[in-house]
């Protein structure tokens, strides 16, 4: 009996919503030559969006820097696809600097943040559209100045979904 009441609610809510859409977009049937355009509004659900989970990682790991070179500081876990919304890299402790942050996919490395000279300033990257990390893709930091061990902080705001 409750399901029947729920159906009535859904129909009445849909009627209200569609009524607003008809009014807003001035939807009506009309003829273009011999072709009729239907006044029907078809709602669409993006199932991929429903499957994504918002995740915020603050300091995934305090990666310890022990010298100069390129260091992988994050790898997308197996079985997942992640969409980076915001990424922040910063020197947490120690006396070292970096000059670039890159995304690595297979054998291809793409710089997403580069400095003209070595710095300890936090790098903030907000792509215009979410950047997709597939399984085993990673984030690397190029350390080019080092005089004492220290930790790196990596913060990510992303959406993740199961990889198929």
VOTORZA-216922 format. One record per residue (C-alpha): residue number from 0; x, y, z. Coordinates in Angstrom, 3 decimals. Layout:
N
- seq, px, py, pz
- NUM, X, Y, Z
...
# end
This chain:
164
- seq, px, py, pz
- 0, 0.000, 0.000, 0.000
- 1, 2.868, 2.344, 0.797
- 2, 4.405, 1.751, -2.641
- 3, 1.179, 2.938, -4.233
- 4, 1.333, 6.150, -2.177
- 5, 4.969, 6.604, -3.180
- 6, 4.018, 6.290, -6.861
- 7, 1.372, 8.977, -6.486
- 8, 3.922, 11.280, -4.855
- 9, 6.442, 10.673, -7.653
- 10, 3.841, 11.380, -10.329
- 11, 2.682, 14.578, -8.603
- 12, 6.270, 15.784, -8.091
- 13, 7.132, 14.939, -11.700
- 14, 4.029, 16.800, -12.895
- 15, 5.087, 19.878, -10.937
- 16, 8.660, 19.688, -12.239
- 17, 7.665, 19.078, -15.859
- 18, 5.086, 21.853, -15.640
- 19, 7.863, 24.256, -14.685
- 20, 10.041, 22.986, -17.552
- 21, 7.207, 23.353, -20.083
- 22, 6.685, 26.939, -18.924
- 23, 10.381, 27.794, -18.761
- 24, 11.258, 26.444, -22.195
- 25, 7.873, 27.230, -23.770
- 26, 7.568, 23.628, -24.955
- 27, 4.752, 22.901, -27.366
- 28, 4.194, 20.633, -30.335
- 29, 4.915, 22.321, -33.602
- 30, 5.513, 21.428, -37.209
- 31, 8.702, 22.139, -39.103
- 32, 7.773, 21.425, -42.680
- 33, 6.399, 17.886, -42.482
- 34, 8.227, 16.952, -39.278
- 35, 6.433, 17.246, -35.937
- 36, 8.437, 18.074, -32.823
- 37, 7.060, 16.331, -29.776
- 38, 6.295, 18.333, -26.630
- 39, 7.627, 15.482, -24.469
- 40, 10.394, 16.137, -21.958
- 41, 12.599, 13.083, -21.457
- 42, 14.601, 13.157, -18.199
- 43, 18.106, 11.690, -18.493
- 44, 20.251, 10.298, -15.704
- 45, 24.014, 10.011, -16.121
- 46, 24.678, 6.642, -14.488
- 47, 28.434, 7.287, -14.540
- 48, 27.915, 10.311, -12.281
- 49, 25.820, 8.245, -9.892
- 50, 28.641, 5.691, -9.614
- 51, 31.288, 8.289, -8.617
- 52, 32.165, 8.798, -4.970
- 53, 33.580, 12.135, -3.775
- 54, 36.804, 11.619, -1.833
- 55, 39.099, 14.074, -0.065
- 56, 42.576, 12.864, 0.792
- 57, 44.579, 15.064, 3.105
- 58, 48.163, 13.980, 3.374
- 59, 47.782, 10.585, 1.748
- 60, 51.230, 9.817, 3.054
- 61, 53.921, 12.019, 4.458
- 62, 56.371, 11.027, 1.745
- 63, 59.934, 11.317, 3.046
- 64, 62.323, 13.080, 0.681
- 65, 65.895, 11.791, 1.004
- 66, 67.662, 13.388, -1.975
- 67, 67.219, 14.925, -5.408
- 68, 65.440, 13.271, -8.314
- 69, 61.942, 12.329, -9.376
- 70, 59.781, 10.640, -6.763
- 71, 56.403, 8.974, -7.226
- 72, 54.260, 10.192, -4.350
- 73, 50.923, 8.659, -5.331
- 74, 49.597, 5.787, -7.464
- 75, 45.942, 5.285, -8.386
- 76, 44.852, 2.021, -6.726
- 77, 44.057, -1.038, -8.799
- 78, 40.368, -1.386, -9.621
- 79, 39.673, 2.371, -9.433
- 80, 39.491, 5.364, -11.755
- 81, 39.938, 8.739, -10.084
- 82, 39.007, 12.219, -11.311
- 83, 41.292, 14.891, -9.819
- 84, 39.412, 18.092, -8.955
- 85, 42.195, 19.737, -6.922
- 86, 45.737, 18.655, -6.087
- 87, 48.077, 20.376, -3.635
- 88, 51.725, 19.499, -3.004
- 89, 53.833, 21.187, -0.361
- 90, 57.015, 20.893, 1.647
- 91, 55.964, 19.842, 5.124
- 92, 59.326, 19.546, 6.874
- 93, 62.990, 19.467, 5.949
- 94, 65.261, 21.544, 3.773
- 95, 64.512, 20.664, 0.168
- 96, 62.837, 22.240, -2.844
- 97, 61.066, 21.036, -5.970
- 98, 60.526, 22.503, -9.415
- 99, 57.721, 20.454, -10.982
- 100, 54.755, 18.186, -10.315
- 101, 53.758, 15.673, -13.005
- 102, 51.128, 13.072, -13.826
- 103, 52.476, 9.781, -15.193
- 104, 50.454, 7.458, -17.425
- 105, 52.294, 4.461, -18.811
- 106, 55.590, 5.844, -20.095
- 107, 54.253, 9.365, -20.637
- 108, 54.902, 12.150, -18.129
- 109, 52.872, 15.370, -18.274
- 110, 53.913, 18.407, -16.228
- 111, 50.909, 19.909, -14.486
- 112, 52.783, 22.435, -12.385
- 113, 56.190, 23.875, -13.107
- 114, 58.220, 26.598, -11.414
- 115, 60.911, 28.709, -13.048
- 116, 63.243, 27.893, -10.181
- 117, 63.280, 25.547, -7.209
- 118, 60.774, 26.448, -4.549
- 119, 59.184, 25.328, -1.307
- 120, 55.945, 27.192, -2.111
- 121, 52.869, 24.912, -2.188
- 122, 51.756, 23.869, -5.687
- 123, 48.011, 24.022, -6.223
- 124, 46.565, 22.496, -9.390
- 125, 42.896, 22.898, -10.315
- 126, 42.309, 21.510, -13.808
- 127, 39.551, 23.130, -15.910
- 128, 37.962, 19.704, -16.247
- 129, 38.690, 16.820, -13.885
- 130, 41.885, 14.984, -14.849
- 131, 41.371, 11.220, -14.942
- 132, 43.817, 8.865, -13.264
- 133, 43.431, 5.270, -14.382
- 134, 44.766, 2.246, -12.511
- 135, 48.535, 2.532, -11.917
- 136, 48.718, 6.183, -13.094
- 137, 50.684, 8.293, -10.658
- 138, 51.780, 11.662, -9.394
- 139, 55.489, 12.512, -9.329
- 140, 57.463, 15.368, -7.836
- 141, 60.865, 16.519, -9.158
- 142, 63.102, 17.418, -6.194
- 143, 66.018, 19.571, -7.333
- 144, 67.383, 21.097, -4.155
- 145, 68.210, 19.029, -1.109
- 146, 70.165, 19.621, 2.071
- 147, 68.123, 17.769, 4.684
- 148, 65.475, 15.056, 4.903
- 149, 61.888, 16.104, 5.204
- 150, 58.316, 15.227, 4.410
- 151, 56.073, 16.141, 1.506
- 152, 52.325, 16.616, 1.942
- 153, 49.992, 15.648, -0.880
- 154, 46.313, 16.634, -0.701
- 155, 43.748, 15.514, -3.287
- 156, 40.098, 16.310, -3.810
- 157, 38.727, 13.820, -6.296
- 158, 35.890, 11.593, -7.347
- 159, 36.521, 7.900, -7.733
- 160, 34.669, 5.092, -9.419
- 161, 35.254, 1.428, -10.094
- 162, 37.373, 0.763, -13.187
- 163, 35.979, -1.780, -15.609
# end
